Amino acid sequence: MAQPDDAELPFSLLQYYATSPYPCSYLADREARSQVATPAHLIDSQIYSTLVRAGFRRSGIFTYRPHCDNCQACVPVRLPVAELQPNRSQRRATKHHANLRARELPLLYYEEHYLLYNRYQQARHPGGGMDEDSHDQYAQFLLQSRVDTRLIEFSENGIVRMVSLIDVLDDGLSSVYTFYDPDIQHASFGTYNILWQAAQCAALGLPYLYLGYWIAESRKMAYKSAFHPIEGLLDGRWIPLPKPENP
């Protein structure tokens, strides 16, 4: 079984295996593979924090990172929140959604959340497979966790507009998944949510907000590089990424 290069990983406890190739969700006509850390029950919040710094993230109880044979397009990214400089449109998003009220809920199934999730998937990712997720698939993806996970509900005038899942790490927060009302015109829920999470990092004294993977060629990922400064994990080191020409 292949192991990550990072010397700090708990090799004595974990093993790593590569999956079989599967169609890439972001780049057409490419195949992807993942490296999965096992056994899942040994990955607590402390170990998971180390894995995230090494480029891993999770889906349900599965902790993985890209391990493709001929592609290195996926770049793990994070925001150093103390240095974050929101641009004009990002500041506008914060002001536009100032009426949203956030509250933390137990990590449980809520029918209202599931219905919002389905609407979001069908509107934003039709045909991607997740637009047909059952109750169980939704719960396995978002509600199963062995680490410190927070379920945050954002509402406006008593109506749920957005739901966000966030993992608490020893050096930051990791944005697991966010879905929101796709029918609200001129909304910037995703931008608002990232800035809200960055503010939570600052309030908790945590230096980084981890945003998963960024792919330069994927339009779905373009929003991440609009935040500046942003760091990427390249050749085992976290380094600043260039500011986009058209943020």
C-alpha positions as CSV (number, residue, x, y, z in Angstrom):
1,M,0.0,0.0,0.0
2,A,1.3,3.4,-0.9
3,Q,1.9,5.9,1.9
4,P,2.0,9.7,1.7
5,D,5.3,11.4,1.6
6,D,4.7,13.6,4.7
7,A,6.9,12.4,7.6
8,E,4.5,13.8,10.1
9,L,1.6,11.5,9.3
10,P,0.9,8.7,11.8
11,F,2.3,5.9,9.8
12,S,2.2,3.5,12.8
13,L,-1.6,3.9,13.0
14,L,-2.8,4.4,9.5
15,Q,-2.6,2.7,6.1
16,Y,-3.3,4.1,2.7
17,Y,-4.7,2.6,-0.4
18,A,-5.4,3.9,-3.9
19,T,-8.8,3.4,-5.5
20,S,-9.5,2.1,-8.9
21,P,-9.8,4.8,-11.6
22,Y,-13.2,6.5,-12.0
23,P,-14.5,9.4,-14.2
24,C,-13.3,12.8,-13.0
25,S,-16.1,15.0,-11.8
26,Y,-14.3,18.3,-12.8
27,L,-12.4,17.7,-16.0
28,A,-14.1,16.0,-18.9
29,D,-12.5,12.9,-20.5
30,R,-10.1,12.3,-17.6
31,E,-10.0,9.6,-15.0
32,A,-9.3,10.2,-11.4
33,R,-8.0,8.1,-8.5
34,S,-8.0,8.8,-4.8
35,Q,-5.7,7.8,-1.9
36,V,-7.8,6.8,1.1
37,A,-6.6,6.8,4.7
38,T,-7.7,3.8,6.8
39,P,-9.0,2.6,9.3
40,A,-11.5,5.4,9.6
41,H,-12.2,4.8,13.3
42,L,-8.6,5.8,14.2
43,I,-8.9,9.2,12.5
44,D,-9.8,11.6,15.3
45,S,-9.8,15.4,15.1
46,Q,-6.1,15.7,15.9
47,I,-5.0,13.1,13.3
48,Y,-7.5,14.5,10.8
49,S,-5.9,18.0,11.2
50,T,-2.5,16.6,10.2
51,L,-4.1,14.9,7.2
52,V,-5.8,18.0,6.0
53,R,-2.4,19.9,6.2
54,A,-1.1,17.1,3.9
55,G,-3.8,17.7,1.3
56,F,-6.5,15.3,2.5
57,R,-10.2,16.0,3.1
58,R,-13.2,13.9,3.9
59,S,-16.5,12.7,2.5
60,G,-18.5,11.2,5.3
61,I,-16.2,8.9,7.2
62,F,-13.8,8.5,4.3
63,T,-10.6,10.6,4.3
64,Y,-8.9,10.9,0.9
65,R,-6.8,13.0,-1.4
66,P,-6.3,13.0,-5.2
67,H,-3.9,10.3,-6.4
68,C,-4.3,10.5,-10.2
69,D,-1.8,8.7,-12.4
70,N,-1.2,11.4,-15.0
71,C,-2.7,14.5,-13.5
72,Q,-1.9,16.9,-10.7
73,A,-4.6,19.5,-11.4
74,C,-6.2,19.3,-8.0
75,V,-4.5,21.8,-5.6
76,P,-5.4,21.8,-1.9
77,V,-6.0,25.5,-0.9
78,R,-6.5,27.5,2.3
79,L,-7.0,31.1,3.2
80,P,-4.7,32.7,5.8
81,V,-7.6,34.6,7.4
82,A,-5.6,37.3,9.2
83,E,-4.4,38.5,5.7
84,L,-7.6,38.1,3.8
85,Q,-8.5,41.1,1.7
86,P,-12.1,40.9,0.4
87,N,-12.6,42.6,-2.9
88,R,-15.5,44.9,-3.8
89,S,-17.9,42.2,-4.9
90,Q,-17.1,40.1,-1.8
91,R,-17.7,43.0,0.5
92,R,-21.0,43.6,-1.3
93,A,-22.0,40.0,-0.7
94,T,-21.5,40.4,3.0
95,K,-23.7,43.5,3.0
96,H,-26.3,42.0,0.8
97,H,-26.8,39.0,3.1
98,A,-26.5,40.9,6.4
99,N,-30.0,39.7,7.3
100,L,-29.0,36.0,7.4
101,R,-29.0,34.5,10.9
102,A,-26.7,31.6,11.7
103,R,-27.3,29.0,14.3
104,E,-25.5,25.7,15.1
105,L,-27.6,22.6,15.2
106,P,-26.9,19.0,16.3
107,L,-25.4,16.9,13.5
108,L,-28.7,15.3,12.7
109,Y,-31.1,14.7,9.8
110,Y,-33.6,17.6,9.1
111,E,-36.1,17.1,6.4
112,E,-36.0,20.8,5.5
113,H,-32.3,20.6,4.9
114,Y,-32.6,17.5,2.8
115,L,-35.2,19.2,0.6
116,L,-33.1,22.3,0.2
117,Y,-30.1,20.1,-0.7
118,N,-32.1,18.3,-3.4
119,R,-33.2,21.6,-4.9
120,Y,-29.6,22.9,-4.9
121,Q,-28.2,19.8,-6.5
122,Q,-30.9,19.7,-9.2
123,A,-30.4,23.4,-10.0
124,R,-26.6,23.7,-9.8
125,H,-25.4,20.2,-10.6
126,P,-28.0,18.5,-12.7
127,G,-27.0,15.1,-14.0
128,G,-24.0,14.9,-11.6
129,G,-25.5,12.0,-9.7
130,M,-25.9,13.8,-6.4
131,D,-29.1,15.4,-7.7
132,E,-30.8,12.0,-7.1
133,D,-29.4,11.4,-3.6
134,S,-31.7,9.5,-1.3
135,H,-32.1,10.3,2.4
136,D,-29.5,7.7,3.3
137,Q,-27.0,9.0,0.7
138,Y,-27.4,12.5,1.9
139,A,-26.9,11.4,5.5
140,Q,-23.8,9.3,4.6
141,F,-22.3,12.2,2.7
142,L,-22.9,15.0,5.2
143,L,-24.0,13.7,8.6
144,Q,-21.5,10.9,9.3
145,S,-18.4,12.2,10.9
146,R,-15.8,11.0,13.4
147,V,-14.2,14.4,13.8
148,D,-15.4,17.7,15.3
149,T,-18.1,18.8,12.8
150,R,-20.5,21.7,13.1
151,L,-23.8,22.0,11.2
152,I,-24.6,25.6,10.6
153,E,-28.0,26.7,9.4
154,F,-28.5,30.2,7.9
155,S,-32.1,31.5,7.8
156,E,-33.8,34.7,6.7
157,N,-37.2,35.7,8.1
158,G,-37.6,32.2,9.4
159,I,-36.8,30.5,6.1
160,V,-33.7,28.3,5.7
161,R,-31.6,29.7,2.9
162,M,-28.3,27.9,3.4
163,V,-26.7,25.0,5.3
164,S,-23.0,24.6,5.9
165,L,-20.9,21.7,7.3
166,I,-17.6,22.7,8.9
167,D,-14.9,20.6,10.5
168,V,-12.9,22.1,13.4
169,L,-9.1,21.5,13.1
170,D,-6.3,22.4,15.4
171,D,-5.1,25.2,13.0
172,G,-8.3,26.2,11.3
173,L,-11.7,25.3,10.0
174,S,-12.2,23.0,7.0
175,S,-15.2,23.8,4.8
176,V,-16.8,20.4,4.1
177,Y,-19.9,21.3,2.0
178,T,-22.4,24.1,1.6
179,F,-25.7,24.2,-0.2
180,Y,-28.2,27.0,-0.5
181,D,-31.4,28.2,-2.0
182,P,-30.8,28.3,-5.8
183,D,-33.9,30.3,-6.6
184,I,-33.0,33.6,-4.9
185,Q,-32.2,36.1,-7.6
186,H,-28.9,38.1,-7.3
187,A,-27.8,36.1,-4.3
188,S,-24.1,35.5,-3.4
189,F,-24.6,32.8,-0.7
190,G,-21.4,31.0,-1.5
191,T,-19.2,34.1,-1.2
192,Y,-20.9,35.2,1.9
193,N,-20.4,31.8,3.5
194,I,-16.7,31.7,2.9
195,L,-16.3,35.2,4.4
196,W,-18.5,34.1,7.3
197,Q,-16.3,31.0,7.9
198,A,-13.2,33.1,7.7
199,A,-14.6,35.4,10.4
200,Q,-15.3,32.4,12.6
201,C,-11.7,31.3,12.2
202,A,-10.5,34.8,13.3
203,A,-12.9,34.7,16.3
204,L,-11.6,31.4,17.4
205,G,-8.0,32.4,16.9
206,L,-7.4,29.9,14.1
207,P,-5.2,30.9,11.3
208,Y,-6.6,29.0,8.3
209,L,-9.7,28.3,6.4
210,Y,-9.3,25.1,4.3
211,L,-11.4,25.2,1.1
212,G,-10.7,21.7,-0.3
213,Y,-9.3,21.6,-3.9
214,W,-8.9,24.2,-6.6
215,I,-8.5,23.3,-10.3
216,A,-7.3,26.0,-12.6
217,E,-9.1,24.5,-15.6
218,S,-12.5,24.0,-13.8
219,R,-15.1,26.8,-13.9
220,K,-16.7,25.2,-10.9
221,M,-13.6,25.9,-8.8
222,A,-13.0,29.5,-10.1
223,Y,-14.6,31.2,-7.1
224,K,-11.9,29.9,-4.7
225,S,-9.1,31.8,-6.4
226,A,-11.1,35.0,-6.2
227,F,-10.2,35.2,-2.5
228,H,-6.8,36.7,-1.8
229,P,-4.4,35.9,-0.5
230,I,-4.8,32.1,-0.9
231,E,-2.3,29.4,-0.4
232,G,-1.9,26.1,-2.3
233,L,-0.1,22.9,-1.3
234,L,2.5,22.3,-4.0
235,D,5.3,19.8,-3.8
236,G,4.5,19.3,-0.1
237,R,4.7,23.0,0.8
238,W,2.0,25.6,1.4
239,I,2.9,28.6,-0.8
240,P,1.0,31.7,-1.9
241,L,-0.8,31.4,-5.2
242,P,-0.7,34.2,-7.8
243,K,-3.6,36.7,-7.7
244,P,-5.9,36.1,-10.7
245,E,-5.9,38.7,-13.4
246,N,-9.7,39.1,-13.2
247,P,-10.7,38.5,-9.6
